Amino acid sequence: MSVIEETQLRGTLIAIDEINDRGGVNGRPIEPIVYDPGSEIRSYGQYAKRLMVEDGVSTIFGCYTSASRKAVLPVVERLDGLLWYPTLYEGFEFSPNVIYTGATPNQNSVQLCKALMSQFGNRFFFVGSDYVYPRESNRVMRELVRNNGGTVVGERYLRLEADRSEFVPLVREIKQAQPDVIFSTVVGESTTFLYQAYHDLGLNPKTVPIASLTTTEAEIRAMGYDVGEGHYTAASYFQGIETARNSSFVSHYQKRYGDDEPTNMCLEASYFQVNLFARTLEETNSLDTRQLRTFVMGAEFEAPQGSVSINPVWGHADVWTRIGRANRQGQFDIVFQSQASVKADPYLIGYGRCLENC
């Protein structure tokens, strides 16, 4: 998971640096304590407990996979901490001890399904990593596809540590199934292996693209720009957003980490959630979880993706919906974006209306 988790850490640290450069929060600097679970799910819960019990920390930023979030969740609930989770996820969860700042299915899957069926066809092949997020995200996408007259012609899962050789027979199977679209919920390093196998076996993204919710600029860079070109991702943020706010964010990030280092949606969410936390802490002047949560509900921030807020009903962020197509420069050309942030609907209560109107 380092290909994306490293960028989440960077987004967190750059936000902390900016806040401290402005004098900190009420005259006090934010001091990060950082642990690396090394992609071992059990370690996430162990480090969360260590942070809260030994280090005296009540507010935690982190986790990429849903499996890692679910390992931390019982710890923060039992010890009354607050986890800020900066990753898109499968939805259908609520906790008073979590602020969710990534997209939920109504903010990415709904519009992506609509666009893919309109442009490419209604035969989908699902491929994912074998854990909770891909299986649950595919459950949602399967319902969207079938409710709109489409079919799922295949569904396969590979282990998180799957290497490149394991994707070659999978792509051959996909090729035989003749789908119109490949919907990928493969995550981490394995993402690069899927796209490379696709490229090596001569499939054409102009006719049968891979569409994803998890393939960011970081994964495109790792797999090779030529390999990623033409494939689609639905995300709240892309580096190519043409606004002064985003240009400043990208410039600041690349000044610290290198001119060739791309930003991505998980990095951006990691960045804006720390800023929301700092503003809330300034108001409360307290790290008490209940006070922080009460004050952050409805809070707004002008993030690089655009104006975002924490939805007071769910504790999830109202973020933007965008669809991007990867280009030869390793960036995404934005082919669709919402007119404003989209209200979080983690339980898809209103998704049927969205399919008709969004």
C-alpha positions as CSV (number, residue, x, y, z in Angstrom):
1,M,0.0,0.0,0.0
2,S,3.0,2.3,0.2
3,V,2.4,3.7,-3.4
4,I,-0.6,5.6,-2.0
5,E,-0.1,5.6,1.8
6,E,3.2,7.5,1.5
7,T,1.3,10.3,-0.3
8,Q,-1.3,10.4,2.4
9,L,1.4,10.9,5.0
10,R,2.9,13.7,2.9
11,G,-0.4,15.4,2.6
12,T,-0.8,15.3,6.3
13,L,2.7,16.6,7.0
14,I,2.5,19.4,4.5
15,A,-0.8,20.6,6.1
16,I,0.8,20.5,9.5
17,D,3.8,22.5,8.3
18,E,1.6,25.2,6.8
19,I,-0.4,25.5,10.0
20,N,2.8,25.7,12.1
21,D,4.3,28.3,9.8
22,R,1.3,30.5,10.5
23,G,1.9,30.2,14.2
24,G,0.2,26.9,15.0
25,V,-3.2,26.6,16.7
26,N,-3.8,29.2,19.3
27,G,0.0,29.8,19.5
28,R,0.9,26.1,19.8
29,P,2.5,23.9,17.1
30,I,1.0,20.7,16.0
31,E,3.5,17.9,16.6
32,P,2.9,14.7,14.6
33,I,3.6,11.2,16.0
34,V,4.0,8.8,13.1
35,Y,3.9,5.0,12.9
36,D,4.2,2.8,9.9
37,P,2.0,-0.3,10.0
38,G,3.8,-1.7,6.9
39,S,0.5,-2.8,5.3
40,E,-0.1,-5.3,8.1
41,I,-3.8,-5.0,9.0
42,R,-3.3,-6.1,12.7
43,S,-0.6,-3.4,13.2
44,Y,-3.1,-0.6,12.5
45,G,-5.1,-1.5,15.5
46,Q,-2.0,-2.1,17.6
47,Y,-0.6,1.3,16.7
48,A,-3.9,3.1,17.3
49,K,-4.0,1.6,20.8
50,R,-0.4,2.6,21.3
51,L,-1.1,6.2,20.2
52,M,-4.0,6.5,22.5
53,V,-2.8,4.6,25.6
54,E,1.0,5.3,25.6
55,D,1.3,8.5,23.6
56,G,-1.8,10.3,25.0
57,V,-3.1,11.0,21.5
58,S,-6.9,11.3,21.0
59,T,-7.0,12.3,17.4
60,I,-5.6,10.0,14.7
61,F,-5.2,10.7,10.9
62,G,-4.7,7.8,8.6
63,C,-5.6,4.4,7.1
64,Y,-6.0,3.7,3.4
65,T,-7.8,0.4,3.0
66,S,-11.2,-0.3,4.6
67,A,-9.6,-3.3,6.3
68,S,-7.2,-1.0,8.1
69,R,-10.0,1.4,9.1
70,K,-12.0,-1.5,10.5
71,A,-8.9,-2.5,12.5
72,V,-8.7,1.0,14.1
73,L,-12.4,1.5,14.5
74,P,-13.0,-0.6,17.7
75,V,-10.0,1.1,19.3
76,V,-11.1,4.6,18.8
77,E,-14.7,3.7,19.8
78,R,-13.6,1.9,22.9
79,L,-11.2,4.6,24.0
80,D,-13.3,7.5,22.6
81,G,-10.8,8.8,20.1
82,L,-11.4,10.4,16.7
83,L,-10.2,8.9,13.5
84,W,-10.0,11.1,10.4
85,Y,-10.2,8.8,7.4
86,P,-9.1,10.3,4.0
87,T,-9.9,7.5,1.6
88,L,-12.9,6.9,-0.6
89,Y,-14.7,3.8,0.6
90,E,-17.6,1.5,0.1
91,G,-20.1,3.4,2.4
92,F,-22.6,1.7,4.6
93,E,-20.8,2.7,7.8
94,F,-21.3,5.3,10.5
95,S,-19.3,5.9,13.7
96,P,-19.4,8.9,16.1
97,N,-15.6,8.3,16.3
98,V,-14.8,8.7,12.6
99,I,-14.8,11.7,10.3
100,Y,-14.9,10.3,6.7
101,T,-13.3,12.7,4.2
102,G,-13.1,10.5,1.1
103,A,-15.9,9.9,-1.4
104,T,-18.8,7.5,-0.8
105,P,-20.5,5.5,-3.7
106,N,-23.0,8.2,-4.5
107,Q,-20.1,10.6,-5.0
108,N,-18.2,8.4,-7.5
109,S,-19.8,5.1,-8.5
110,V,-23.2,6.4,-9.5
111,Q,-21.9,8.9,-12.1
112,L,-19.1,6.6,-13.3
113,C,-21.6,3.8,-14.0
114,K,-23.8,6.2,-15.9
115,A,-20.9,7.6,-18.0
116,L,-19.5,4.1,-18.8
117,M,-22.8,2.6,-19.9
118,S,-23.5,5.6,-22.0
119,Q,-20.2,5.7,-23.8
120,F,-19.0,2.0,-23.9
121,G,-21.9,-0.4,-23.3
122,N,-23.6,-2.5,-20.6
123,R,-21.3,-5.6,-20.3
124,F,-19.1,-5.2,-17.2
125,F,-16.3,-7.4,-15.9
126,F,-15.3,-6.8,-12.2
127,V,-11.8,-7.4,-10.9
128,G,-10.7,-6.6,-7.4
129,S,-8.3,-7.2,-4.5
130,D,-9.7,-9.8,-2.1
131,Y,-10.9,-7.8,0.9
132,V,-13.9,-5.9,2.1
133,Y,-13.7,-2.7,0.0
134,P,-13.6,-4.3,-3.4
135,R,-16.3,-6.8,-2.7
136,E,-18.6,-4.2,-1.2
137,S,-17.9,-1.6,-3.9
138,N,-18.6,-4.3,-6.6
139,R,-21.8,-5.1,-4.8
140,V,-22.9,-1.5,-5.2
141,M,-21.7,-1.3,-8.8
142,R,-23.4,-4.6,-9.7
143,E,-26.7,-3.2,-8.4
144,L,-26.2,0.0,-10.4
145,V,-25.4,-1.9,-13.6
146,R,-28.3,-4.4,-13.3
147,N,-30.8,-1.7,-12.4
148,N,-29.9,0.1,-15.6
149,G,-30.2,-2.9,-18.0
150,G,-26.6,-4.0,-17.8
151,T,-24.9,-7.4,-17.1
152,V,-21.9,-8.5,-15.1
153,V,-20.1,-11.0,-17.4
154,G,-17.4,-11.9,-14.9
155,E,-16.1,-11.2,-11.4
156,R,-12.7,-12.2,-10.0
157,Y,-10.7,-11.3,-6.9
158,L,-6.9,-11.7,-6.3
159,R,-5.0,-11.6,-3.1
160,L,-3.6,-8.2,-2.0
161,E,-0.1,-9.4,-2.6
162,A,-0.8,-10.7,-6.1
163,D,2.2,-10.4,-8.4
164,R,2.3,-9.6,-12.1
165,S,2.2,-13.3,-13.2
166,E,-1.2,-13.7,-11.6
167,F,-2.8,-11.0,-13.7
168,V,-1.8,-12.5,-17.1
169,P,-4.3,-15.4,-17.0
170,L,-6.9,-13.1,-15.5
171,V,-6.6,-10.6,-18.3
172,R,-6.9,-13.5,-20.8
173,E,-10.1,-14.6,-19.1
174,I,-11.4,-11.0,-19.4
175,K,-10.5,-10.9,-23.0
176,Q,-12.5,-14.1,-23.7
177,A,-15.6,-12.7,-21.8
178,Q,-15.7,-9.7,-24.2
179,P,-16.9,-7.1,-21.8
180,D,-17.5,-3.5,-22.8
181,V,-15.9,-2.2,-19.6
182,I,-13.5,-3.6,-16.9
183,F,-14.3,-2.2,-13.5
184,S,-11.3,-2.4,-11.2
185,T,-11.2,-2.3,-7.4
186,V,-7.6,-3.6,-7.3
187,V,-5.5,-1.5,-4.9
188,G,-1.9,-0.9,-4.0
189,E,1.1,-2.3,-6.0
190,S,-1.1,-4.9,-7.7
191,T,-2.9,-2.1,-9.6
192,T,0.2,-1.6,-11.7
193,F,0.3,-5.3,-12.5
194,L,-3.3,-5.4,-13.7
195,Y,-2.8,-2.5,-16.1
196,Q,0.6,-3.8,-17.3
197,A,-0.9,-7.2,-18.1
198,Y,-3.8,-5.5,-19.9
199,H,-1.3,-3.5,-22.0
200,D,1.0,-6.5,-22.7
201,L,-1.9,-8.5,-24.0
202,G,-3.0,-5.8,-26.4
203,L,-6.3,-4.7,-25.2
204,N,-7.4,-1.2,-26.3
205,P,-8.7,1.4,-23.8
206,K,-10.5,3.2,-26.6
207,T,-12.9,0.2,-26.9
208,V,-12.7,-1.7,-23.6
209,P,-11.2,0.6,-20.9
210,I,-10.4,-0.1,-17.3
211,A,-12.5,2.1,-15.0
212,S,-11.6,2.5,-11.4
213,L,-12.3,4.4,-8.2
214,T,-8.8,3.8,-6.8
215,T,-6.3,4.3,-9.6
216,T,-4.8,7.7,-9.0
217,E,-1.9,9.7,-10.4
218,A,0.4,7.8,-8.1
219,E,-0.5,4.4,-9.6
220,I,-0.3,5.8,-13.2
221,R,3.2,6.9,-12.5
222,A,4.1,3.5,-11.1
223,M,2.7,1.6,-14.0
224,G,4.0,3.9,-16.8
225,Y,2.3,6.7,-18.5
226,D,1.9,4.8,-21.7
227,V,0.3,1.9,-19.9
228,G,-2.2,4.1,-18.0
229,E,-3.2,6.2,-21.0
230,G,-6.9,6.1,-21.9
231,H,-8.2,4.5,-18.7
232,Y,-10.8,6.1,-16.4
233,T,-11.0,7.0,-12.7
234,A,-13.8,8.7,-10.8
235,A,-12.5,10.9,-8.0
236,S,-13.2,14.0,-6.0
237,Y,-9.8,15.5,-7.0
238,F,-7.3,15.4,-9.8
239,Q,-4.1,17.3,-10.1
240,G,-5.3,18.8,-13.4
241,I,-8.0,20.9,-11.7
242,E,-7.5,24.4,-13.2
243,T,-8.0,26.7,-10.2
244,A,-5.7,29.1,-8.5
245,R,-6.2,27.3,-5.2
246,N,-5.2,23.9,-6.7
247,S,-2.2,25.5,-8.5
248,S,-0.9,26.9,-5.3
249,F,-1.4,23.5,-3.5
250,V,0.4,21.6,-6.3
251,S,3.3,24.1,-6.4
252,H,3.8,23.9,-2.6
253,Y,3.7,20.1,-2.6
254,Q,6.2,19.8,-5.5
255,K,8.5,22.4,-4.0
256,R,8.9,20.1,-1.0
257,Y,8.8,16.7,-2.6
258,G,10.0,17.2,-6.2
259,D,8.8,18.7,-9.4
260,D,7.9,15.3,-10.8
261,E,5.8,14.2,-7.8
262,P,2.1,14.1,-8.6
263,T,-0.7,14.9,-6.2
264,N,-3.8,12.7,-5.9
265,M,-7.2,12.4,-4.3
266,C,-6.0,10.6,-1.1
267,L,-3.2,13.1,-0.6
268,E,-5.6,16.0,-1.1
269,A,-8.1,14.6,1.4
270,S,-5.3,14.0,3.9
271,Y,-4.3,17.6,3.5
272,F,-7.7,19.3,3.8
273,Q,-8.9,17.2,6.8
274,V,-5.9,18.4,8.9
275,N,-6.8,21.9,8.0
276,L,-10.4,21.3,9.1
277,F,-9.2,19.8,12.3
278,A,-6.9,22.8,13.0
279,R,-9.8,25.2,12.5
280,T,-12.0,23.2,14.8
281,L,-9.3,22.9,17.4
282,E,-8.9,26.7,17.3
283,E,-12.6,27.1,18.1
284,T,-12.8,24.5,20.8
285,N,-9.3,24.9,22.3
286,S,-9.8,21.3,23.4
287,L,-8.9,17.9,22.1
288,D,-12.0,16.4,23.6
289,T,-13.5,14.1,21.0
290,R,-17.1,15.1,21.6
291,Q,-16.3,18.8,21.4
292,L,-14.2,18.4,18.2
293,R,-16.9,16.3,16.6
294,T,-19.7,18.8,17.5
295,F,-17.8,21.8,16.2
296,V,-16.6,20.1,13.0
297,M,-20.1,19.2,11.8
298,G,-21.1,21.6,9.0
299,A,-17.5,23.1,8.9
300,E,-16.4,24.2,5.5
301,F,-13.0,24.5,3.9
302,E,-11.8,25.8,0.5
303,A,-9.8,22.7,-0.5
304,P,-7.8,22.2,-3.7
305,Q,-10.8,20.2,-5.1
306,G,-13.1,23.1,-4.4
307,S,-15.3,24.0,-1.4
308,V,-15.9,21.0,0.9
309,S,-17.8,20.6,4.1
310,I,-18.5,17.9,6.8
311,N,-22.1,16.8,6.4
312,P,-23.7,17.1,9.9
313,V,-26.1,14.2,9.2
314,W,-23.4,11.6,8.5
315,G,-20.0,12.9,9.6
316,H,-18.9,12.4,6.0
317,A,-17.5,15.0,3.7
318,D,-19.5,16.6,1.0
319,V,-17.0,16.4,-1.9
320,W,-16.9,16.8,-5.6
321,T,-17.7,14.2,-8.3
322,R,-15.3,14.1,-11.2
323,I,-14.3,11.6,-13.9
324,G,-10.9,11.7,-15.5
325,R,-9.2,9.9,-18.4
326,A,-5.5,9.3,-18.1
327,N,-3.3,11.0,-20.7
328,R,0.3,10.4,-21.9
329,Q,1.7,12.9,-19.4
330,G,0.5,10.8,-16.4
331,Q,-2.3,13.2,-15.6
332,F,-6.1,13.0,-16.0
333,D,-8.1,15.0,-18.5
334,I,-11.4,15.8,-16.6
335,V,-14.3,14.6,-18.8
336,F,-17.0,15.3,-16.2
337,Q,-17.3,17.3,-13.0
338,S,-20.2,18.2,-10.7
339,Q,-21.2,21.8,-10.5
340,A,-20.5,21.9,-6.8
341,S,-19.8,19.4,-4.0
342,V,-22.2,16.5,-3.8
343,K,-23.8,15.7,-0.4
344,A,-22.6,12.5,1.2
345,D,-25.1,9.7,1.1
346,P,-23.2,6.7,2.5
347,Y,-26.2,4.5,2.6
348,L,-27.4,5.3,-0.9
349,I,-30.8,6.4,0.3
350,G,-31.3,8.8,-2.7
351,Y,-29.1,7.1,-5.3
352,G,-32.1,6.1,-7.5
353,R,-33.0,9.8,-8.0
354,C,-29.4,10.6,-8.6
355,L,-29.2,8.1,-11.5
356,E,-32.0,9.9,-13.2
357,N,-31.0,13.5,-12.5
358,C,-27.2,13.8,-11.9
